[in-house]
Amino acid sequence: MIEARHLRVLRAVASTGSFSAAGRELGCTQPAVSQQMKALEASVGTPLLVRTGREMRLTQAGESLVRHAAGILAGLTAAEEEVAAIAGLRAGRVRLVSFPSGSSTLVPTALAALRAAHPGTRVFLEEAEPPNSVELLREGDCDVALAFRYEGAVGAEEWDDLVVRPLLTDRLVALVPEGHRLARTEPGGSVAIGELARDPWIAGCPRCRGQLVEVCEGAGFTPRIDFATDDYPAVAGLVGAGLGVAVLPQLAVESVRPRGVRAVTLEPAVRREIVALTLPDLAQVPAVTATLDELARAGARQSAAR
């Protein structure tokens, strides 16, 4: 019989490449890791690792078991959490991964409401951009992932194997210095992105940067990118200093509250879909369901405030 603790050890060994590193990750000793791996190999009746000097690699059977381990452990987590809720423990744990602008806008509102309604539920927050955040979810390293994808983007990733909870639609806006010729655009008005073709550009995160180039090329020009940074406050600061213009998602602009810049609506509209994702098994866990519900409410409030 395969034990969950042995699968966790196997995943740690596979990801770190050694018993000692796996022991440090799991908080146990190297001999304990070795002993549990021997027990797992005995239970499945075949070697899972090949040891050659200091190196270690998975056998074909080991690779197969690691592939299945994420789904097995997610299912076990779902079972443990649901049983605990049924037993009346009123406790839960949710591992949430979010991209930075979501962490500073949607997540605080959602988690404050979650804590008020379910004070026994603990949420652990980490930051990662999609597609990395989605991969963490698929690998069993988180329970809920905030992600986004651009409408009509080439090669947009598929989420057919996941539970998708839509949160809001986020539109791209241009950031220009207050003294820029387009800063005088009337409130509610918009500009064509081609009007910024001759300006120097400050680009944002890699995914947004790729979307920027795609949109600009669709308008007939290639942006001259003078600066590129993953830090949204830095993007806003560079624009405010008059060093260029930028295009950012509206949620990112709201998370920064920049000074010395004007946000201008772009045409044609470019939007991204912001969602919360989880695995089908985890969607049955009460704490995960409550987290998804609060994130959806936070998204609705964010949309209504615009």
KAUR-V257473 format. One record per backbone hydrogen bond with DSSP energy under -0.5 kcal/mol. CO is the residue of the C=O (numbers start at 1). NH is the residue of the N-H. If there is no record, write none. Layout:
co:nh
CO:NH
CO:NH
This chain:
co:nh
3:6
3:7
4:8
5:9
6:10
7:11
8:12
9:13
10:14
11:15
12:16
13:17
18:22
19:23
20:24
21:25
22:26
23:27
23:28
29:33
30:34
31:35
32:36
33:37
34:38
35:39
36:40
37:41
38:42
39:43
40:44
41:45
41:46
48:59
49:51
50:52
50:57
52:55
55:52
57:50
59:63
60:64
61:65
62:66
63:67
64:68
65:69
66:70
68:72
69:73
70:74
71:75
72:76
73:77
74:78
75:79
76:80
77:81
78:82
79:83
80:84
81:85
82:86
83:87
84:89
85:88
92:122
94:96
94:124
95:143
95:144
96:126
97:146
98:128
99:102
99:103
100:104
102:105
102:106
102:107
103:108
105:109
106:110
107:111
108:112
109:113
110:114
111:115
112:116
113:117
114:118
118:121
120:92
122:94
123:125
124:96
126:98
129:132
129:133
131:135
132:136
133:137
134:138
135:139
136:141
136:142
137:140
144:97
145:277
147:275
149:273
150:153
153:156
159:162
162:164
163:165
163:278
164:166
165:276
168:170
168:274
170:272
171:250
172:266
173:248
174:176
174:264
175:246
176:262
177:180
180:183
181:184
182:185
186:189
189:265
191:267
192:195
193:196
194:197
196:199
199:224
200:245
201:203
201:226
201:227
203:229
205:209
206:210
207:211
208:212
209:213
210:214
211:215
212:216
213:217
214:218
215:219
216:219
216:221
217:220
221:223
223:225
224:201
224:226
227:203
230:232
231:235
232:236
233:237
234:238
235:239
236:240
237:241
238:243
239:242
245:202
246:175
248:173
249:252
249:253
250:254
251:255
252:256
253:256
253:257
260:178
262:176
262:264
264:174
265:191
267:193
270:172
271:151
272:170
272:274
273:149
273:275
274:167
274:168
275:147
276:165
277:145
278:163
279:283
281:284
282:285
285:289
286:290
287:291
288:292
289:293
290:294
291:295
292:296
293:297
294:298
295:299
296:300
297:301
298:302
299:303
300:304
301:305
303:306
